[in-house]
Amino acid sequence: MSEIEDIDVFVSGGGVAGLTAAIAFAQAGFRTVCADPAPPITDRETVGADLRTTAFLQPAQAFLDRIGLWGRLAPHAMPLQIMRIVDAGGETPEPRVAHDFDSADISEKPFGWNLPNWLLRREMVAALAALPMADFRPGVGTANLLTRETEARGTLSDGARLRARLVIAADGRNSAVREAAGIGVRTLRYGQKALAFAVTHPIPHDNVSTEIHRSGGPFTLVPLPDFTGADGIARPSSAVVWMERGPEVRRLQALDTPEFEAEMTARSANLFGPLTLVSRLTVWPIISQTAHELVAERVALVAEAAHVVPPIGAQGLNMSLADIRTLLDLAEAAREDPGAQPLLKRYARARHADIVARVTGIDALNRASMVEAQGLRDMRMRALDAIYRVTPVRRVLMQTGLGARG
């Protein structure tokens, strides 16, 4: 049997949120191990690579800067100055109403910055390797977890044994750590799936993130750096998340490439000209989910182990980073024991209201985006018009979307 290893923090899960948590706690001086059962995927062409992108809003970017990570990411980040909401819910998929929410109305900075997930992982893994207090173990899962009042003991899939003062569950919506801690979840299913892929288009995006509403869910184009194809020509490029009901997604997946490109160009209301697919498709189910509790003995849930929301308004990972920032603030203030029960209870109280409010709000937005009856789509268009035209309301919504400090 292997000798037990004493550490301060064990992070279960090595996605973007888990890697961020590991960097944050190691950079703050906590001896940290991060384990993830998947092998590292740090290249766009790797089989299984996550083709989604992440938009870091202002508070998230400030946190990444604080933990010394933003310097690595900034050269690759595409600023998002304007979020454009388009209603194309008429009889034909053409724009009826388009409103620009400009960050200049509330800030000197962009709303956020967009990066591909595979690139985030590449830079985060490199950052972890440079931290003497961090140890990243890809390809290794959490096999067993036992907690006591003063410590948590974990066994990894490679037989390694850890003794930690705090366990951070960042292992996703089907969290094994959450299950081991006996915490249940409330899940809402929409019958939707999301297609994620990258495209090029002849009309530049001008750093505008565009969300197009018709039915089934939003079709969102998020700016990427220009894409250089096999012909050596650089063209404007965007990441796309296309949400639809399950049967429609299956139909779209079955199309050949020219047919799919014609369908996605029509769904984009032809705002950027003909769209050309430049990546494979990935698909994942859309749900809302909240854990019944955010903490257990020596365990804190963060990110999708704690909450899952549909990909609307760039809220998901930004909520996750708010979790990690709040937990880190409390741990730094109580340096001697980052997993003490009073500290964990303060973390749960600090994050509860914001999580509930955002999950509820995004659920409502998603249901509105799914409506199919023409009368309901007309009501949605009028509501968008009314919100946009009242300047104080528009500014409050933008500030709320950026995320109040939890």
PyMOL commands that set and color helices and strands:
alter all, ss='L'
color gray80, all
select helices_A, chain A and resi 16-27+58-66+70-76+103-105+117-129+176-180+246-253+257-267+303-305+316-333+341-370+374-389+391-402
alter helices_A, ss='H'
color red, helices_A
select strands_A, chain A and resi 4-6+9-12+32-36+53-57+78-80+82-87+97-102+112-116+134-138+142-147+152-156+161-164+166-169+185-200+208-213+219-228+234-245+276-277+282-291+295-296+299-301+307-308
alter strands_A, ss='S'
color yellow, strands_A
deselect
rebuild
show_as cartoon
